[in-house]
Amino acid sequence: MPQYVLRGGGYHAEVTQMGAALRVLRHGDRDLVASWPEEGPVPHYSGTLLAPWPNRLARGRYTFQGDRFEVPINEPERGHALHGLVAFAGWELVELLTVEDDHGFARLAHTIEPSPGYPFRLALQVRYALGAGGLATTLTAENIGDRPAPYGCGPHPWLIADGGPEEGWELDLPAARVLRTDEVLIPTTLEPVDGTPYDFRDPRPLGATAIDEAFTGLATGPDGLARVRLRGPQGGIQIAWDAATMPWVQVCTGTGFGHRGIAVEPMTCPPDAFNTGTDLVVLDPGGKHEVTWTISVL
């Protein structure tokens, strides 16, 4: 599959045409995300973009403005529609620039065409910009159809702190509430993290804690950015984003997957938002929505 290489600020990134996925991100000789072979397949949505919904849509069914819709099930073991419609779609390269050892960027585009389960037309663009501050990714959606459209999005990087085992990494997760789920990972209740295994507001090693939860109530810095950090004995990594536009984050330790890294997925809305309406974006015809997140070394 076609690959687009970016370099700058000591970083090296590779983005694929399929899914506009981040396949490789390194700083010096350090891998910062879990990569996969150039010819694929993509394991566990590693590096993909999630739109027009992130996470799970229960049973692939939802009601929007009085109409009922059903999208294909792609998580048959649980019976849900997982991670939207574009993670494995073909994206078109719009612009590519690499200035050796300084900065680089790539811009790709994809149009979601109307279908029986999602009868809305959205133009998506993603811009990967690499420089001394890390890799900044901006995802823009525009409703180019003639009716309002439900929308949510997020990325799916599997972050790597250093070469050691994940159990020894320290997690810094500034989230006050966790969204608990049932046995098929559909949300049930939103609870404080106080007194639970999911309280990482004071950074501590992951140890044997298994996490596959959505979090909110994000503390931010003076710049309004939420930051999730992973640190190991030899290094660290962070992902930062505007908590006003992406008030949720899914964290998955991949327990039982046999997959390298910790998934940290900023999201505009929680799982199953097409049904609950929680933080769901509604794009009117001509309306636009934009989010940015940045991955960098510590």
N, C-alpha and C positions, 0 to 999 in steps of 0.2 A: 504494500500500500504506500502511496506517496507520503514522504516525510519532509517537514520543513524545519531547518536547523537555525537556532538563534544563539548568539553569543554576546556577552557583555558583562562588565563588572565582575569578572571571575566566574560567572555562571555559564552553563551550557544547557540549552533546552531543545527538545525535539517534539514537534506537534504533528499529529497525523491528520490526513484528509478525512479518514473515517471517524466520525464523531467529534472532529476537531479536538481530539483527546491529547492531553499532556502525557506523552509516553516516557520521556526522560527529563529529569531536572537534576543537575549536578552543580556543586560549587567546588572548584578545584577537583580533587579526586574523590569527593564525598557525594554519594547518592543521597538526594533529599526526598525523592519519592520512589515508590516501588515501580520498577519498569517492567517491560514485557517484550518478547521478541518482535522484531520489526514486522514480521509477516503475521503476527497475531497468534492465537486469539487474545482478546482482552480479558484478563482475569478479574472477576468481581468488580466490574465497572471502573477499573483503575484508571484515573486521570480523565474520565469522561465528563461531559456536561449534562446536567439533568434539567430537562424542560419538555413540555410546559407544566410538569409537576415534578418535584423531587420526592424520593422515598416512595411509599406505597399508596396506591388508590385501592381501597378495599373492594375486593371482588370485581374490580374493573368497572364499577358502576357509579354513577353520580347523577344528580339533578342540578341543572343550572337554569335559572330564570323560568322555572316551570316545566322544562323539558328534560326527559330522562335519556341518558346516553350510556353506552357500554363500549369499552375499549378492549382490545385483546389482552388476555392473561399471559404474562411472561414469567410469572413465578408460580408454576403449577403446584409445587409442593405446599404452598400456603394459599393459593387461589387468588392472587392479587396481580394488579398491573404495577410494575416496579419501574421507577426512575424515568418516566416520561417517554418521549417519542424520538429523541434525536441522538441518543448515546452511541448508536451504531449506524447513523445515517451518513450519507455522503455530504461533505461540506465543500464549498468552492473557495479556492484561494483568491482573495481580492488584492492583497498587498503583502509584500515580503521585503524586509530590509535588514541586513546585518552589517554593522560597522565593527570590524574585528576589534575585540578587547575593549569596546566602549559600550555600545548598546545595539539592540535589535528588536524588531517587532514583526508580527505577522497578524494579518486580519483575514478571517474566513467568514463565509456567509452560508446560510441555509434557510430555505422557506418551508415552513410547516403548511402543507396543503390540506384543505378540508377533507375530512373522512367521516364515515358514519358515526364513529365514536367521539370525534373531536372536529366538529364542522366549522372550524375557525381557521383563518389564514394569517399566519404570523411570519414576519421577516426577522430572522435572527442574525446578529453579527457578533463575533467574538474577536477581541484584540488582545494578543499576548505581547507584552512589552517587557523586555529584559534589560536590566542595567545594574548599577551599583547597589540599588535598594532592593534587588531581588526580582522576582517575576510577578508583575501586576497583570491580572486578567480582568477584562471588562466585557460583560455580556449585556447586549442591548436587544430588546424585543420591541417590535412595532406591529400593531394590529393593522394589517393592510386589507382586511376583510370589511364586510358591511354590517357586522353585528358585534356586540360586546363579547369578549372572550375571557374565560377564567385562566389564570396563569400563576405559575410559581417556578422557581429555578434554584439551582445551586451547583457546585462542583463536587467531584468525588475523588480527591487525591488521597492516596495512602502515604502518609508522611513517615520519614525515617529520621530519627534523631542521630544515631551513630551506628557503628557496626555491631554493637552488642545486642543481646536479646531484649525484646520489648518489655519483659517483666522488670528489667532494671531501669527503664526510662522513667523519668519524673514527668508527670502530667500537671500542667497548670491550666485549669479550666474554670474561668470566672463566671460560672452559671449558678443561679440561686434556685432554679426549679428544673425538675426532670419530668418528662412525659412518660408515664408508665404504660405498658402495653399488655395485651393478652397473649395467649399461647401462639397466635399466628402474627404477632407483632403489629396489631392494630391498636391505636391509642385508647386508653381507658380513662386515666385520671392524671391531672397535673399536680405534682406534689413538691413541697420544699425538699431540697437535697439534704437538709440538716439531719444528721443521725443516720444517713444512708451510706452505702458503699460508693455512691456517685458524687460525693462532696470532695471536689478537688480545687476548691477556692484557695486553700492553702496547699501549694504544690507538694506532691508526695509521689513516691514510686508506684507504678501500676501494680506490681506484684502479680497476684493471681486473679485480680479483679477482672471479670468479664463484663464488657460494656457493649451494648448495641441500643442506645437510647438517644432521644432528642432532648435537647436542653434549651432553656430560655431564661429570662431574667439576667441578661448578660451585663456584667460590669464593664465599663469602658474607660479609656484614658481621656485626658483633656481634649484630645483630637476627635473624640467620638467613636474611636475604633475599638472593637473587641479583639482580643488576642488570645489564641490558644497556643501554648508552647509545650514542646517536648524537649527534654534534656537527657543526654546520656553522659557517661564518663568522658567521652572524647568529643562531644559537640552537642549542638541543639538546633532546633528549627522552630519557626513560628508561622502561623497564618493569621492575617489581620484583615478586618473588613468593617464596614459601617454598620453598626448594630441597628441603626434606624431603618435601613432598607433590608437588612437580613437579620431579623431578631431571633433566629433559631440556629442551632448547630447540632448535627448528628455526629456522634462519636461512636466508632466501632473498633473494638480490639481485634476483630477477626478470629476470635476464639473458635477453634475447630476447623477453620478454613485452610490452615497451612499456608497462609498468604502473608508476605512480609509487610510490616508497617502498621500504622494506626490510621484508620480513615477518620478524617476531620472534615465535615461537610457543612459549611455555612449555608443556610437556607432562608428563603423569603417567607416560608410557611412551614408548619409541621406536617408530619405524615397525615394522609387522608384529608387534606384541607379542602379538596373539591367537595367533600361531603359535610365537613364540619363548618366550613367558611372561615376558620380561624386564620387571620392574616392573609387571606386569599386576595391576590391582585386581580382586579377586573379591568381589562384593557378595552376602552371604547375604541371605535373605529378611528384610526389616525393617532391613537394614543401610544406613548412609548414608555418603556421601563428599562432602567439601567442599574447594574450593580457591579462592584469591583472588589476583588480580594487580592492579597499579595502574600506570596510565600518567600521567606528569606531565612538566612542562617542567623543564629544568635552568636 
